[in-house]
Amino acid sequence: MIVEDTYKEVSGNGEGLYKEKGSKFIAHAFSVYSEEDVKSELEHLKKRYHDARHHCYAYMIGSDKSVFRANDDGEPSGTAGKPILNQILSREVTNVCVVVIRYFGGTKLGVSGLITAYKTAAREALDEAEVVEKTIDKVFALHFDYPLMNDVMRIMKEENLEQLNSKFELDCYFEIQIRKSEADRIFEKFQNLYGLNIKYLETR
């Protein structure tokens, strides 16, 4: 069985511009890791483009793409947020938000005109942002006594793992991050060390 353990996200920002019948659509694509990130970036853009008619957006968050939303911000339903979200989906990226700011030019574009405008501006911004591939990792906590140190470090070296959040006091504690597809095999290696306690913490 193949474990899906990679995802794509944008690195840095991208901008796009689309003009139609006097209306201007300015798009910004940027990384977000929480709905709080979306909120603060949106506030920043609303201040920057305070005289614009609409600030429409869509975002997708999480390696499993489980958190997403599209917002038309006063445009006819389905003409702004959804076309932006569809561009995010077609790029297969996550942890991204695309905001398209519209300055109204005085002429109505109609439903199909709006969809084209928001879609094109969003696509341009996403095309300009660099896309990077990330791995889905599982995080484990290791707890053991000092005599086990050599055995633990041998596995760490063999598997090219890094210590995270280390605490060496009366006994030893640190966390490790393992690529999802390798996690079960490496977990078993540590579990076979008598006296070592390994515990799953989270997937990130």
Secondary structure, DSSP 4 states (H G I P E B T S, - for coil): -----EEEEEES-EEEEEEETTEEEEEEEEE-SSHHHHHHHHHHHHHHTTT-SEEEEEEEESTT--EEEEE-TTSSTTSSHHHHHHHHHHHTEESEEEEEEEE--SS--HHHHHHHHHHHHHHHHHHHSEEEEEE-EEEEEEEE-GGGHHHHHHHHHHTT---EEEEESSSEEEEEEEEHHHHHHHHHHHHTSTT-EEEEEEE-
